[in-house]
C-alpha cells in the first residue's frame, strides 16, 4: 500500500471508530428500551414474537432498499440484534 493510501486508510478507520462509538451509544439506548419492554411481559413465552420479528425484518429490508444499502447486510445485522436481545430478555426475565 502506498503511503498516500495508508494515510487515507488511517483517516477512514478513525471515522469508523467514531461511528462505532455512536453505535454503542444507540445500543445502550435500545437496551434501556428493551428493559422497559421486558418489565411489561408477564410470561417468558411472550419474549419471542414471531409476527413482530417478521414485521421488523420486512420493514428493514424495505428501508434498506430505499436507502441503497445491501439488504443482506442489514437483515443479518437485525437478525443478530433481535436474537441477542431475545437472549438478553430470557436471561433477565423475572416472574412476577
N, C-alpha and C positions, 0 to 999 in steps of 0.2 A: 504494500500500500504506500502510495506516495505521501510525503509529509503534508501536502495540502489536503489530501483526503483524510489523513489521520486527524488533522485539526477539525475538519468538518464532522468526522465521526464523534469526536470529543464533544463538540457543541450539541449534536443531536442527542447523545447519551445524557448530557446534562439536562436537556429539555425533557427527556424521558423520565429521568429521576424526579424532576419537579412534578411531572404529570402523575407519577406513581404516588407521590406524597398526597396529591389532591384526591386520587382514587382511595387511598387509605382513609382519608377524612370522610369521604362519601360512604365507605363501607362501615365506618363507625356509626354514622347517622342511620344507615339502613339497619344495622344491628339493633340500635335502640328502638326502631320501629317494630322490628320483629319481636323484641322483648315485650312490647306493648300488646302485640297480637297474641303472643303466647299466653299472656295473663288472661285473655278472654276465652281461651279454649278450655273446655271442661273435661274433655276426654282425649286420650292420646290418639285415638283414631281420627280426630279432627286435624291432626298435623298435616297429613298428606291430602291435598285436594286436587285430584287429577284434572278436573274441569278447569280449575284456576290455572294450573300449570300449563295446560294446553292453550288456554286463552293468552297467557303471558308470552309463551313462545311464538304463537302466531302473530301477536302484536309486535314483538321484537323483530320478527322476520320482515314484516311489512315496513316498519320504520327503518330497518337496515337497508332494504332495497331503495327506499325513498332517499336515504342519505348516502347512497352509493357505497355501502360497507358490505363486504362479503358476508352474507347471511350465515354461512357455515361457521365463521369465526364467532359471531355474536350468539348463535344458537349454542355452540359449545360452552361459551363463557356463561351464558344464563343457565343452562342445564347444570353446570358445575356449581354455580352460585345457589340455585334453588336447592339442590340436593345437599349442599353444605349447610344451608340454613335448616333444612329438614333434620339433618343430623344434630345440629345445634338445639333445635326445639325438642327433639327426643331426649337428648341428654339433660335438658333443663326443665322438662315438663314436671310439674308437681301436682299431684292430685289435690283437689280441694276438699 
